[in-house]
């Protein structure tokens, strides 16, 4: 088979994907050309590190992202070892705490910001 003018098979694929994304007006969160992620204000979705209590071996903190994009959730437990508050620390050092309220049936009734 003769060479059809493409030296790299990746180039036409990247071109077609870029055109399709531009046409659909999607926010491409990953730059296909460089392979580097660009921060667009959205938080990383999956934790990269879990910190556990040495005595109970239960998770006390979840850390998401790295560097300037790093944020965390601290699980605050009651004397029974059950989570009743979640303190979230965002990349800009702001925090929000959520309280989990349970009913008499031990199921979550509602969640309030504290």
TORLODO-826720 format. One record per residue: x, y, z of N, C-alpha, C in turn; residue in one letter. Coordinates in steps of 0.1 Angstrom, whole numbers, m for minus. Layout:
   n_x   n_y   n_z  ca_x  ca_y  ca_z   c_x   c_y   c_z residuo
     X     Y     Z     X     Y     Z     X     Y     Z       a
...
END
This chain:
   n_x   n_y   n_z  ca_x  ca_y  ca_z   c_x   c_y   c_z residuo
     8   m12     0     0     0     0     9    12     0       x
     6    22    m8    14    34    m9    11    44     1       x
    20    52     4    19    63    14     9    73     8       x
    m2    76    16   m12    85    11   m10   100    16       x
     2   103    20     5   117    24     6   119    39       x
     1   110    47     1   111    61    14   104    67       x
    22   112    74    34   106    80    31   100    94       x
    20   106   100    17   102   113     2    99   114       x
    m3    88   117   m17    84   117   m25    92   128       x
   m18    97   138   m24   105   149   m29   118   144       x
   m22   125   135   m25   139   131   m39   140   125       x
   m43   132   116   m57   134   110   m68   130   121       x
   m65   121   130   m75   118   140   m76   130   149       x
   m65   136   154   m66   147   163   m73   159   156       x
   m70   161   143   m77   171   135   m92   170   135       x
   m96   157   132  m111   155   131  m117   156   145       x
  m111   152   156  m117   153   169  m117   168   173       x
  m107   175   170  m107   190   173  m118   197   166       x
  m120   194   153  m131   200   146  m145   196   151       x
  m146   184   155  m159   179   160  m162   186   173       x
  m152   187   182  m154   194   195  m157   208   193       x
  m150   215   184  m153   229   181  m167   231   176       x
  m171   222   167  m184   223   161  m195   221   171       x
  m194   212   180  m204   210   190  m203   220   202       x
  m193   228   202  m190   238   212  m189   232   226       x
  m182   221   226  m179   214   239  m167   220   245       x
  m166   220   258  m155   225   265  m145   213   266       x
  m135   213   258  m125   202   258  m116   204   270       x
  m118   196   280  m110   197   293   m96   192   292       x
   m93   184   282   m80   178   280   m75   183   266       x
   m64   189   266   m58   194   253   m53   182   246       x
   m58   179   234   m54   167   227   m40   169   221       x
   m37   181   217   m24   184   211   m12   182   220       x
   m13   186   233    m2   185   242    m3   174   252       x
   m15   169   254   m17   158   264   m17   163   278       x
   m17   176   280   m17   182   294   m31   186   297       x
   m35   184   310   m48   188   315   m47   203   318       x
   m58   210   315   m59   224   318   m70   226   329       x
   m67   234   339   m76   236   350   m87   246   346       x
   m99   242   347  m111   250   343  m120   253   354       x
  m116   251   367  m124   254   378  m132   243   383       x
  m132   231   376  m139   219   381  m130   211   390       x
  m136   205   400  m128   197   409  m125   183   404       x
  m114   178   408  m111   164   405  m121   155   412       x
  m126   145   405  m137   137   409  m133   125   418       x
  m122   119   416  m118   107   424  m106   110   433       x
  m106   104   445   m96   106   454   m83    99   450       x
   m71   106   453   m59   100   450   m51    95   463       x
   m56    99   474   m50    95   487   m61    94   498       x
   m61    83   505   m70    82   517   m62    81   529       x
   m65    89   539   m58    89   552   m67    82   562       x
   m61    72   569   m68    64   579   m64    66   593       x
   m73    65   602   m70    65   616   m62    53   620       x
   m51    55   627   m42    44   630   m48    33   639       x
   m57    38   648   m63    28   658   m75    21   652       x
   m84    28   645   m96    21   640   m95    17   625       x
   m85    22   618   m83    19   604   m94    24   595       x
  m102    33   600  m113    39   592  m107    52   585       x
  m113    55   573  m109    66   566  m113    79   573       x
  m104    88   575  m107   101   581  m105   113   572       x
   m98   111   560   m96   122   551   m94   116   537       x
  m100   122   527   m99   119   513   m92   131   506       x
   m81   129   499   m74   140   492   m76   138   477       x
   m80   148   470   m83   148   456   m73   157   449       x
   m69   154   437   m60   162   429   m46   164   435       x
   m38   172   428   m25   176   432   m22   190   429       x
   m12   195   436    m8   209   434   m18   219   437       x
   m20   229   428   m30   240   430   m44   235   429       x
   m46   223   423   m60   218   422   m64   209   433       x
   m55   207   443   m58   198   454   m69   203   464       x
   m78   194   467   m89   197   477   m91   184   485       x
   m98   186   496  m100   174   505  m113   174   512       x
  m117   162   516  m129   160   524  m125   153   537       x
  m128   159   549  m125   153   562  m138   147   567       x
  m137   134   571  m149   127   576  m148   128   591       x
  m158   135   597  m159   136   612  m169   126   617       x
  m163   118   626  m171   107   632  m176   109   646       x
  m187   103   650  m192   104   664  m185    93   672       x
  m189    92   685  m183    82   694  m185    67   689       x
  m195    65   681  m198    52   676  m190    49   663       x
  m183    59   658  m175    57   647  m182    59   633       x
  m194    65   634  m202    68   622  m200    82   618       x
  m199    85   605  m197    98   600  m210   106   602       x
  m208   118   608  m220   127   610  m217   141   604       x
  m205   144   600  m202   156   593  m191   154   583       x
  m191   161   572  m181   161   562  m176   175   560       x
  m163   178   562  m157   191   561  m149   191   548       x
  m153   199   538  m147   200   525  m138   213   525       x
  m126   211   521  m116   222   519  m113   223   505       x
  m116   234   499  m114   237   484  m100   242   481       x
   m96   242   468   m83   246   464   m80   261   469       x
   m90   269   470   m87   283   474   m88   285   489       x
   m87   274   497   m86   273   511  m100   276   518       x
  m110   278   510  m124   280   516  m129   266   521       x
  m137   266   531  m143   253   536  m158   254   537       x
  m164   242   536  m178   240   539  m180   227   547       x
  m189   228   556  m191   216   564  m206   212   563       x
  m208   199   560  m221   193   558  m224   184   570       x
  m236   185   576  m240   177   587  m250   167   582       x
  m248   154   585  m257   143   581  m267   140   592       x
  m280   142   590  m290   140   601  m297   127   598       x
  m298   119   608  m304   106   607  m317   106   615       x
  m327    98   610  m340    96   617  m339    85   627       x
  m351    82   633  m352    71   643  m349    57   636       x
  m350    56   623  m348    43   616  m333    42   612       x
  m325    51   617  m310    51   614  m307    53   599       x
  m316    59   592  m314    63   578  m313    78   577       x
  m305    83   567  m303    97   565  m316   103   561       x
  m320   114   569  m332   121   566  m329   133   557       x
  m319   141   562  m315   153   554  m301   156   556       x
  m296   165   548  m282   170   549  m282   185   550       x
  m276   191   560  m276   205   562  m262   211   562       x
  m260   223   557  m247   230   558  m246   236   571       x
  m235   234   578  m232   240   591  m224   252   590       x
END
